[in-house]
Amino acid sequence: MSFGYQVLGFGSGGGPAVYNVQFLVIAGGAAGMNYYGSGGGGAGGYRTVASKNFEVTLGESYTVTVGGGGPDAPPYSAPLPVNVPARNGVDSVFGSITSAGGGTGGAYDQNAGQDGGSGGGGGSGGGQQPIWVGGAGGSGNTPPTTGEPSGSQGNDGGNAGNYQNGGGGGGSSASGGPGTPLTHNPNTTAGNGGAGSPSTINASDVTRGGGGGGGCYGPCTNGTGGPGGGGSASADGTVNTGGGGGAAPGVAAGGFPTGSGGSGLVIIRRLTADSDTTSGTPSTDGSDTIHTFTGPGTYVA
């Protein structure tokens, strides 16, 4: 008679081997809107865990989708079309984790920003007094992702001011700034984009997920993009940061140029000893391997 041991795998009951990873999943940022005093684009949803505590199963395949930024809009001439198409960012996905694309900023004449991972800035008020009432910023963290494993994914866009000064797009760590609440005044100021969030998941400290700056009309001060890839008025969000695009600045003669949203990003970090997968673009940092995705793919754990 002989005695021996059977190795059944990690965990009790001989279940499949598992290990833990850290992730960063950023959706595409939205474009800013393109008309008088429009709102900046919201940053893409930003979901992360601060340490390797998200469980994956060895050998299992996890779908990875990297969302694109909302496209910039062609120039508009007055009058503004009744239905201005939203240019939200596109969702990013890692397995069961989804980050929502950012919401487009609101257009001129009391139009609210779109909801999204981070909300777009509100559009400016129009018409004649007393209806110089600006639109509200869009809601961030939509759909909601509270609690584990990553908490809230973004913040609200800023409200527009009373007259032709749009709100800034929301960022991953702060709401977009409001336009100044002034009536018809040449010194109006549009809202700045909300700040993004820093992460060291890929071995260097990088801030991503900034909101786009709002635009204003006439002699005024346009909004700046939020730290972390947000575009200032008319500028694009930075690629692979999920930054929101800046809204259109200036007057009709300039054609209302607007910024597109920045594309998203997915990064997965694990202990090198846990797996031999080469998914995505792998790199090493000490005892860890980092897998970076800037486009669609599969993480084979």
QUINORTA-V37162 format. One record per backbone hydrogen bond with DSSP energy under -0.5 kcal/mol. CO is the residue of the C=O (numbers start at 0). NH is the residue of the N-H. If there is no record, write none. Layout:
# QUINORTA-V37162
CO&NH, CO&NH
This chain:
# QUINORTA-V37162
4&6, 5&7, 10&13, 11&14, 16&57, 18&55, 20&52, 20&53, 21&268, 22&48, 23&25, 23&266, 24&46, 25&264, 27&101, 28&69, 29&244, 30&104, 32&34, 32&247, 34&37, 36&123, 37&214, 38&32, 39&120, 40&211, 41&29, 42&117, 44&26, 44&46, 46&24, 50&52, 52&54, 53&20, 55&18, 55&57, 56&59, 59&300, 61&298, 62&94, 63&296, 64&66, 64&92, 66&263, 67&89, 69&260, 81&83, 82&84, 86&30, 89&27, 91&98, 92&64, 93&96, 95&97, 96&93, 98&91, 99&44, 100&116, 101&88, 102&41, 103&113, 105&38, 106&110, 109&111, 110&122, 113&119, 115&141, 116&140, 117&102, 118&169, 119&137, 120&105, 121&166, 122&134, 123&108, 123&109, 124&163, 127&130, 130&125, 130&132, 131&133, 134&159, 135&112, 137&156, 138&115, 146&149, 146&150, 152&45, 154&118, 155&175, 157&121, 158&178, 160&124, 163&216, 164&160, 165&190, 166&39, 167&157, 168&193, 169&42, 170&154, 173&170, 176&167, 179&181, 184&187, 187&220, 188&179, 190&213, 191&176, 193&210, 194&172, 194&173, 196&207, 198&205, 199&202, 203&205, 205&198, 207&196, 208&171, 209&243, 210&225, 211&168, 212&246, 213&222, 214&165, 215&249, 217&219, 219&221, 220&189, 222&232, 223&192, 225&229, 226&195, 227&208, 227&209, 228&237, 230&212, 231&234, 234&245, 237&240, 237&242, 240&208, 241&43, 242&261, 243&230, 244&40, 245&31, 245&258, 246&233, 247&37, 250&253, 250&255, 251&254, 256&248, 258&31, 259&236, 261&28, 262&240, 262&241, 264&25, 265&292, 266&23, 267&290, 268&21, 269&288, 270&273, 271&274, 279&281, 280&291, 282&289, 284&287, 286&271, 287&284, 288&269, 289&282, 289&291, 290&267, 291&280, 292&265, 296&63, 297&299, 298&61, 298&300
